Amino acid sequence: SVLKDGSSLIEIAVTGFAEEELSIEKIGSKIIVHGRSKKQKDSQQKYMYKHIACRDFDLEFQGADSWDYSQIEAEIDKGILSIKIPLTAESKPLEIQINKKK
């Protein structure tokens, strides 16, 4: 989604993943989010029913020329990974003042 300030916001449900099991990288103009669950591989526990799927994943998002990749911010809260990507200074809207002719 696009925020009021023009920044892009990517939100991903990552319930069941710990912060250290997630990583974000930029390759070329793509943002790639990786999830690698240690629970899935390490757990010897048997469940009667388990509704939280913790499968490994890779998600790719095509970037934009207007994104300022050096200012990307990411945070995780209540199982939602939020990645905020601001616009470059050159891409931000510039308000032009209209003057009354003299």
C-alpha positions in Angstrom: 0.0 0.0 0.0 1.0 3.6 -0.3 1.1 5.8 2.8 0.1 9.5 2.9 3.8 10.6 2.7 4.2 8.6 -0.5 6.2 5.8 1.1 5.4 2.2 0.2 4.3 -0.3 2.9 4.6 -4.0 2.6 2.9 -6.1 5.3 3.3 -9.9 5.6 1.7 -12.2 8.2 4.6 -14.1 9.8 2.8 -15.7 12.8 4.9 -18.5 14.2 8.2 -17.1 13.0 10.8 -15.6 15.4 12.6 -12.4 14.4 15.8 -14.2 13.9 14.1 -16.6 11.4 13.3 -13.7 9.0 15.6 -11.8 6.7 15.2 -9.1 4.1 17.6 -8.4 1.3 17.8 -6.2 -1.8 19.0 -7.7 -5.0 19.0 -5.4 -8.0 15.7 -3.6 -7.8 13.9 -6.4 -5.9 13.2 -6.7 -2.2 13.2 -10.3 -1.1 11.8 -11.5 2.3 13.0 -14.9 3.5 11.5 -17.0 6.3 13.4 -20.1 7.6 11.6 -21.9 10.4 13.8 -23.7 12.9 10.8 -25.1 14.8 9.8 -27.2 11.8 13.2 -28.9 11.5 14.1 -29.1 15.2 10.8 -30.1 16.7 10.3 -33.7 17.7 7.1 -32.8 19.4 3.9 -34.5 18.1 0.7 -32.5 17.9 -2.9 -33.6 17.9 -3.7 -30.5 15.9 -1.5 -27.6 14.8 -3.1 -24.7 13.0 0.0 -22.4 12.6 1.9 -23.3 9.5 5.6 -22.4 9.8 6.9 -23.3 6.3 10.0 -21.8 4.8 9.2 -19.0 2.3 10.7 -16.5 -0.1 8.7 -13.5 -1.3 9.9 -11.1 -4.0 8.7 -7.6 -4.5 9.6 -5.6 -7.6 11.1 -2.3 -6.5 10.6 1.1 -8.0 13.1 3.8 -9.2 11.4 6.2 -6.8 12.2 4.1 -3.7 15.0 5.2 -1.3 16.5 1.8 -0.6 19.0 3.2 2.0 16.1 4.3 4.2 14.1 1.0 4.4 12.7 0.3 7.9 11.3 -3.1 9.0 9.5 -4.1 12.2 7.6 -7.0 13.5 4.6 -6.7 15.8 2.0 -9.2 16.7 2.9 -11.6 13.9 2.9 -8.9 11.2 6.2 -7.9 9.4 6.0 -4.3 8.2 8.5 -3.0 5.7 8.4 0.8 5.0 10.2 2.0 1.9 10.3 5.8 1.6 10.6 7.8 -1.6 13.8 9.4 -2.8 14.0 13.1 -2.2 13.7 13.7 -6.0 10.5 11.6 -6.1 8.7 13.4 -3.4 5.9 15.7 -4.5 7.0 19.3 -4.7 4.4 21.9 -3.9 4.7 25.0 -6.1 3.4 28.3 -4.9 1.2 30.3 -7.2 1.7 34.0 -7.0 -0.7 36.7 -7.9 0.4 38.7 -11.0 1.4 42.2 -10.1 
